[in-house]
Amino acid sequence: MSEWKIRFGTAGISDSFTVMGYKNSLDIPAYTEKMGLDAFEYQCGHGVRLGLDKARQMADDAAARGILFSVHAPYYISASSLDEEKRLNSVNYLLQSAALCRALGGRRVIFHSGSCGRQSREAALEKALDTLKRAQDALDEAGFAEIVLCPETMGKIGQLGTLEEVLALCGVDRRITPCIDFGHLNARTLGGIRSKADYAAILDRIGEALGDARARQFHVHFSRIEYSKGGEKRHWTFAETQFGPEPQPLMELLAERGLAPVIICESAGTQAEDAKTMKRFFEACLCTTSQSGLRPPAPLVGEPLA
């Protein structure tokens, strides 16, 4: 892919998928295009079950429509587990996810690193770093060098997945790209994203830590999330404005800074509609930036990441 651009899409299908008459996974590209979106994250939370032949059919249709797939790996991955067998199994689940991602014509595999459990955060991170290195080596050995692993920031305080922990995982290999879930970060900090400045601090830290194309082309998950003292509790829709964070300030910053992440909406049942809302916000902000005479920074030098 010679050019990289900002994209908007969904994690799985919205309730409107079946309401509009679509029936199965082969219809995903058509539905995504109909909703005015150009990205789709295929969910394998409970296992990689989509057949590769069917995935290749979906890939051909998606390519013709300008839609880019990514894959969310199984939820039971635990790169930080005290049980070495579970860590090794996690490498296998990432390999399975990589095979599906390639069949779908995608490049990015998003995954949860695991929880801290009965060990310190430092010990959990050390195990996750080792597991991720093994996973990257396994992908390279299996011929999946083009697949980009994306560790995700997590919403529960007991989970491994603070911003700093995810950025540390990205230090294992220059291909590893962060999945920044802003709803999760807001939940685990008990409402820490309240303003445009809060978003700016996160984006600044990503740029400082990575310093390459990944800081411009990272992966994003976004939704409003209810939280309790332990962090994430439940995903909601954009209509539930009592829950944060707000999408508008982030869209403003992305437009002003010339950033081009893949933005995946994880709203509860209205993810396509809410992704389209974010796209409209971004386009309006881009227009305002252009009219004001401001020019976003030039893209960072480096190969475009898919």
One Martini backbone bead per residue (centre of mass of N, CA, C, O) as a GRO file, in nm:
protein
  306
    1MET     BB    1   0.090   0.041   0.028
    2SER     BB    2   0.155   0.376  -0.071
    3GLU     BB    3  -0.090   0.489   0.102
    4TRP     BB    4  -0.184   0.673   0.394
    5LYS     BB    5  -0.494   0.687   0.579
    6ILE     BB    6  -0.759   0.773   0.723
    7ARG     BB    7  -0.986   0.560   0.915
    8PHE     BB    8  -1.326   0.419   0.930
    9GLY     BB    9  -1.482   0.189   1.173
   10THR     BB   10  -1.551  -0.146   1.294
   11ALA     BB   11  -1.646  -0.367   1.557
   12GLY     BB   12  -1.810  -0.527   1.391
   13ILE     BB   13  -2.159  -0.538   1.395
   14SER     BB   14  -2.441  -0.380   1.370
   15ASP     BB   15  -2.777  -0.382   1.410
   16SER     BB   16  -2.827  -0.272   1.108
   17PHE     BB   17  -2.739  -0.511   0.935
   18THR     BB   18  -3.010  -0.681   0.954
   19VAL     BB   19  -3.216  -0.456   0.904
   20MET     BB   20  -3.087  -0.414   0.599
   21GLY     BB   21  -3.048  -0.742   0.500
   22TYR     BB   22  -2.806  -0.862   0.611
   23LYS     BB   23  -2.652  -1.199   0.675
   24ASN     BB   24  -2.328  -1.216   0.633
   25SER     BB   25  -1.988  -1.189   0.604
   26LEU     BB   26  -1.999  -1.129   0.292
   27ASP     BB   27  -2.155  -0.840   0.358
   28ILE     BB   28  -1.954  -0.644   0.494
   29PRO     BB   29  -1.845  -0.462   0.266
   30ALA     BB   30  -2.118  -0.347   0.173
   31TYR     BB   31  -2.202  -0.226   0.445
   32THR     BB   32  -1.959  -0.045   0.493
   33GLU     BB   33  -2.001   0.126   0.241
   34LYS     BB   34  -2.295   0.218   0.299
   35MET     BB   35  -2.183   0.371   0.574
   36GLY     BB   36  -1.908   0.528   0.485
   37LEU     BB   37  -1.676   0.317   0.519
   38ASP     BB   38  -1.303   0.179   0.542
   39ALA     BB   39  -1.334  -0.024   0.798
   40PHE     BB   40  -1.261  -0.358   0.955
   41GLU     BB   41  -1.300  -0.549   1.258
   42TYR     BB   42  -1.243  -0.870   1.311
   43GLN     BB   43  -1.393  -1.092   1.542
   44CYS     BB   44  -1.191  -1.330   1.769
   45GLY     BB   45  -1.252  -1.360   2.081
   46HIS     BB   46  -1.358  -1.690   2.059
   47GLY     BB   47  -1.201  -1.735   1.795
   48VAL     BB   48  -1.073  -1.877   1.498
   49ARG     BB   49  -1.348  -1.938   1.252
   50LEU     BB   50  -1.279  -1.829   0.986
   51GLY     BB   51  -1.247  -1.912   0.678
   52LEU     BB   52  -1.009  -1.862   0.436
   53ASP     BB   53  -1.183  -1.866   0.181
   54LYS     BB   54  -1.391  -1.661   0.279
   55ALA     BB   55  -1.188  -1.437   0.339
   56ARG     BB   56  -1.096  -1.401   0.042
   57GLN     BB   57  -1.365  -1.306  -0.061
   58MET     BB   58  -1.381  -1.055   0.122
   59ALA     BB   59  -1.118  -0.925   0.021
   60ASP     BB   60  -1.200  -0.872  -0.271
   61ASP     BB   61  -1.443  -0.691  -0.206
   62ALA     BB   62  -1.296  -0.483  -0.028
   63ALA     BB   63  -1.088  -0.385  -0.236
   64ALA     BB   64  -1.303  -0.275  -0.441
   65ARG     BB   65  -1.409  -0.068  -0.189
   66GLY     BB   66  -1.170   0.036   0.005
   67ILE     BB   67  -1.132  -0.188   0.235
   68LEU     BB   68  -0.995  -0.244   0.567
   69PHE     BB   69  -0.864  -0.502   0.743
   70SER     BB   70  -0.887  -0.641   1.069
   71VAL     BB   71  -0.781  -0.820   1.377
   72HIS     BB   72  -0.919  -0.973   1.661
   73ALA     BB   73  -0.798  -1.145   1.895
   74PRO     BB   74  -0.823  -1.347   2.137
   75TYR     BB   75  -0.906  -1.295   2.472
   76TYR     BB   76  -0.723  -1.549   2.594
   77ILE     BB   77  -0.487  -1.396   2.583
   78SER     BB   78  -0.161  -1.439   2.784
   79ALA     BB   79   0.143  -1.287   2.803
   80SER     BB   80   0.146  -1.269   3.150
   81SER     BB   81   0.145  -1.541   3.246
   82LEU     BB   82   0.250  -1.782   3.482
   83ASP     BB   83   0.183  -1.975   3.248
   84GLU     BB   84   0.369  -2.091   2.994
   85GLU     BB   85   0.157  -2.236   2.821
   86LYS     BB   86  -0.022  -1.983   2.780
   87ARG     BB   87   0.194  -1.819   2.636
   88LEU     BB   88   0.234  -2.018   2.398
   89ASN     BB   89  -0.062  -2.015   2.306
   90SER     BB   90  -0.064  -1.715   2.236
   91VAL     BB   91   0.119  -1.743   1.992
   92ASN     BB   92  -0.077  -1.924   1.831
   93TYR     BB   93  -0.314  -1.721   1.819
   94LEU     BB   94  -0.153  -1.512   1.654
   95LEU     BB   95  -0.103  -1.694   1.411
   96GLN     BB   96  -0.400  -1.739   1.339
   97SER     BB   97  -0.466  -1.437   1.305
   98ALA     BB   98  -0.262  -1.383   1.078
   99ALA     BB   99  -0.384  -1.572   0.868
  100LEU     BB  100  -0.654  -1.425   0.852
  101CYS     BB  101  -0.557  -1.142   0.787
  102ARG     BB  102  -0.431  -1.213   0.518
  103ALA     BB  103  -0.691  -1.329   0.385
  104LEU     BB  104  -0.832  -1.030   0.426
  105GLY     BB  105  -0.597  -0.814   0.347
  106GLY     BB  106  -0.447  -0.755   0.603
  107ARG     BB  107  -0.217  -0.639   0.893
  108ARG     BB  108  -0.383  -0.622   1.170
  109VAL     BB  109  -0.327  -0.735   1.516
  110ILE     BB  110  -0.530  -0.738   1.789
  111PHE     BB  111  -0.443  -0.732   2.151
  112HIS     BB  112  -0.438  -0.877   2.467
  113SER     BB  113  -0.198  -0.916   2.721
  114GLY     BB  114  -0.337  -0.912   3.012
  115SER     BB  115  -0.281  -0.979   3.346
  116CYS     BB  116  -0.146  -0.956   3.668
  117GLY     BB  117  -0.263  -1.064   3.924
  118ARG     BB  118  -0.016  -1.211   4.150
  119GLN     BB  119   0.157  -0.987   4.022
  120SER     BB  120   0.341  -0.756   3.924
  121ARG     BB  121   0.360  -0.529   3.680
  122GLU     BB  122   0.656  -0.580   3.612
  123ALA     BB  123   0.635  -0.890   3.576
  124ALA     BB  124   0.413  -0.891   3.361
  125LEU     BB  125   0.570  -0.726   3.151
  126GLU     BB  126   0.811  -0.912   3.119
  127LYS     BB  127   0.647  -1.149   3.005
  128ALA     BB  128   0.518  -0.997   2.765
  129LEU     BB  129   0.781  -0.926   2.622
  130ASP     BB  130   0.870  -1.217   2.572
  131THR     BB  131   0.617  -1.313   2.418
  132LEU     BB  132   0.631  -1.102   2.189
  133LYS     BB  133   0.901  -1.191   2.080
  134ARG     BB  134   0.811  -1.476   2.011
  135ALA     BB  135   0.584  -1.391   1.820
  136GLN     BB  136   0.752  -1.237   1.614
  137ASP     BB  137   0.938  -1.473   1.544
  138ALA     BB  138   0.709  -1.664   1.453
  139LEU     BB  139   0.602  -1.492   1.223
  140ASP     BB  140   0.862  -1.480   1.060
  141GLU     BB  141   0.902  -1.789   1.030
  142ALA     BB  142   0.597  -1.820   0.893
  143GLY     BB  143   0.567  -1.556   0.690
  144PHE     BB  144   0.447  -1.282   0.876
  145ALA     BB  145   0.610  -1.001   0.854
  146GLU     BB  146   0.362  -0.800   0.767
  147ILE     BB  147   0.243  -0.835   1.035
  148VAL     BB  148   0.074  -0.628   1.278
  149LEU     BB  149   0.117  -0.580   1.605
  150CYS     BB  150  -0.153  -0.473   1.856
  151PRO     BB  151  -0.143  -0.347   2.148
  152GLU     BB  152  -0.380  -0.283   2.407
  153THR     BB  153  -0.548  -0.070   2.579
  154MET     BB  154  -0.692  -0.095   2.903
  155GLY     BB  155  -0.981  -0.069   3.138
  156LYS     BB  156  -0.864  -0.237   3.365
  157ILE     BB  157  -0.657  -0.203   3.628
  158GLY     BB  158  -0.560  -0.521   3.637
  159GLN     BB  159  -0.457  -0.474   3.362
  160LEU     BB  160  -0.258  -0.494   3.102
  161GLY     BB  161  -0.259  -0.145   2.961
  162THR     BB  162  -0.113   0.095   2.968
  163LEU     BB  163   0.038   0.324   2.794
  164GLU     BB  164   0.329   0.248   2.885
  165GLU     BB  165   0.305  -0.058   2.837
  166VAL     BB  166   0.245  -0.047   2.535
  167LEU     BB  167   0.501   0.110   2.454
  168ALA     BB  168   0.694  -0.108   2.554
  169LEU     BB  169   0.595  -0.328   2.357
  170CYS     BB  170   0.679  -0.157   2.100
  171GLY     BB  171   0.998  -0.206   2.166
  172VAL     BB  172   1.046  -0.495   2.046
  173ASP     BB  173   0.939  -0.369   1.761
  174ARG     BB  174   0.902  -0.150   1.486
  175ARG     BB  175   0.616  -0.280   1.403
  176ILE     BB  176   0.489  -0.235   1.661
  177THR     BB  177   0.151  -0.120   1.728
  178PRO     BB  178  -0.066   0.080   1.876
  179CYS     BB  179  -0.369   0.038   2.064
  180ILE     BB  180  -0.580   0.313   2.123
  181ASP     BB  181  -0.803   0.313   2.393
  182PHE     BB  182  -0.981   0.576   2.508
  183GLY     BB  183  -1.197   0.443   2.683
  184HIS     BB  184  -1.001   0.280   2.855
  185LEU     BB  185  -0.830   0.513   2.964
  186ASN     BB  186  -1.065   0.657   3.100
  187ALA     BB  187  -1.147   0.420   3.290
  188ARG     BB  188  -0.863   0.359   3.436
  189THR     BB  189  -0.865   0.689   3.522
  190LEU     BB  190  -1.148   0.783   3.611
  191GLY     BB  191  -1.175   1.029   3.393
  192GLY     BB  192  -0.895   1.152   3.246
  193ILE     BB  193  -1.071   1.242   2.986
  194ARG     BB  194  -1.175   1.597   2.954
  195SER     BB  195  -0.980   1.711   2.724
  196LYS     BB  196  -0.779   1.817   2.477
  197ALA     BB  197  -0.523   1.807   2.655
  198ASP     BB  198  -0.543   1.506   2.724
  199TYR     BB  199  -0.510   1.405   2.439
  200ALA     BB  200  -0.243   1.549   2.375
  201ALA     BB  201  -0.071   1.397   2.585
  202ILE     BB  202  -0.099   1.122   2.447
  203LEU     BB  203   0.013   1.197   2.167
  204ASP     BB  204   0.284   1.299   2.269
  205ARG     BB  205   0.381   1.031   2.394
  206ILE     BB  206   0.379   0.864   2.139
  207GLY     BB  207   0.584   1.037   1.983
  208GLU     BB  208   0.814   1.016   2.192
  209ALA     BB  209   0.836   0.695   2.202
  210LEU     BB  210   0.852   0.637   1.879
  211GLY     BB  211   0.940   0.844   1.633
  212ASP     BB  212   0.742   0.740   1.400
  213ALA     BB  213   0.493   0.627   1.196
  214ARG     BB  214   0.328   0.512   1.441
  215ALA     BB  215   0.247   0.810   1.550
  216ARG     BB  216   0.042   0.840   1.289
  217GLN     BB  217  -0.054   0.507   1.232
  218PHE     BB  218  -0.226   0.414   1.441
  219HIS     BB  219  -0.450   0.255   1.657
  220VAL     BB  220  -0.814   0.275   1.716
  221HIS     BB  221  -1.031   0.291   1.995
  222PHE     BB  222  -1.393   0.379   2.028
  223SER     BB  223  -1.584   0.470   2.329
  224ARG     BB  224  -1.827   0.469   2.554
  225ILE     BB  225  -1.749   0.425   2.914
  226GLU     BB  226  -1.824   0.261   3.185
  227TYR     BB  227  -1.727   0.305   3.537
  228SER     BB  228  -1.537   0.202   3.812
  229LYS     BB  229  -1.297   0.145   4.050
  230GLY     BB  230  -1.183  -0.089   3.832
  231GLY     BB  231  -1.312   0.040   3.579
  232GLU     BB  232  -1.435  -0.114   3.342
  233LYS     BB  233  -1.789  -0.203   3.255
  234ARG     BB  234  -1.932  -0.046   2.988
  235HIS     BB  235  -2.061  -0.016   2.680
  236TRP     BB  236  -2.168   0.251   2.471
  237THR     BB  237  -2.317   0.514   2.321
  238PHE     BB  238  -2.330   0.834   2.196
  239ALA     BB  239  -2.610   0.895   2.340
  240GLU     BB  240  -2.449   0.844   2.617
  241THR     BB  241  -2.331   1.138   2.756
  242GLN     BB  242  -2.253   1.044   3.058
  243PHE     BB  243  -2.028   0.913   2.890
  244GLY     BB  244  -1.699   0.857   2.825
  245PRO     BB  245  -1.551   1.007   2.589
  246GLU     BB  246  -1.502   1.266   2.376
  247PRO     BB  247  -1.458   1.288   2.025
  248GLN     BB  248  -1.406   1.579   1.915
  249PRO     BB  249  -1.116   1.656   2.023
  250LEU     BB  250  -0.971   1.432   1.870
  251MET     BB  251  -1.046   1.517   1.582
  252GLU     BB  252  -0.908   1.789   1.596
  253LEU     BB  253  -0.616   1.681   1.639
  254LEU     BB  254  -0.591   1.505   1.388
  255ALA     BB  255  -0.626   1.742   1.191
  256GLU     BB  256  -0.403   1.938   1.298
  257ARG     BB  257  -0.162   1.697   1.284
  258GLY     BB  258  -0.191   1.483   1.050
  259LEU     BB  259  -0.327   1.220   1.130
  260ALA     BB  260  -0.352   0.837   1.044
  261PRO     BB  261  -0.555   0.648   1.170
  262VAL     BB  262  -0.729   0.371   1.275
  263ILE     BB  263  -1.084   0.391   1.338
  264ILE     BB  264  -1.253   0.203   1.591
  265CYS     BB  265  -1.577   0.127   1.671
  266GLU     BB  266  -1.732   0.014   2.011
  267SER     BB  267  -2.013   0.037   2.019
  268ALA     BB  268  -2.337  -0.068   2.139
  269GLY     BB  269  -2.476  -0.132   1.818
  270THR     BB  270  -2.357   0.172   1.686
  271GLN     BB  271  -2.075   0.171   1.539
  272ALA     BB  272  -2.137   0.278   1.252
  273GLU     BB  273  -2.279   0.541   1.326
  274ASP     BB  274  -2.045   0.650   1.511
  275ALA     BB  275  -1.823   0.644   1.299
  276LYS     BB  276  -1.964   0.847   1.113
  277THR     BB  277  -1.956   1.078   1.315
  278MET     BB  278  -1.649   1.097   1.333
  279LYS     BB  279  -1.603   1.155   1.037
  280ARG     BB  280  -1.757   1.422   1.036
  281PHE     BB  281  -1.590   1.565   1.244
  282PHE     BB  282  -1.321   1.546   1.094
  283GLU     BB  283  -1.403   1.691   0.830
  284ALA     BB  284  -1.476   1.958   0.970
  285CYS     BB  285  -1.194   2.005   1.096
  286LEU     BB  286  -1.037   2.004   0.830
  287CYS     BB  287  -1.183   2.248   0.709
  288THR     BB  288  -1.108   2.450   0.931
  289THR     BB  289  -0.803   2.424   0.905
  290SER     BB  290  -0.791   2.518   0.609
  291GLN     BB  291  -0.941   2.799   0.645
  292SER     BB  292  -0.721   2.909   0.862
  293GLY     BB  293  -0.426   2.826   0.723
  294LEU     BB  294  -0.355   2.563   0.833
  295ARG     BB  295  -0.087   2.320   0.848
  296PRO     BB  296  -0.014   2.022   0.867
  297PRO     BB  297   0.207   1.814   0.925
  298ALA     BB  298   0.426   1.632   0.796
  299PRO     BB  299   0.490   1.335   0.729
  300LEU     BB  300   0.645   1.080   0.838
  301VAL     BB  301   0.916   0.910   0.786
  302GLY     BB  302   0.824   0.616   0.608
  303GLU     BB  303   0.665   0.342   0.603
  304PRO     BB  304   0.368   0.238   0.552
  305LEU     BB  305   0.116   0.133   0.762
  306ALA     BB  306  -0.129  -0.148   0.795
   0.00000   0.00000   0.00000
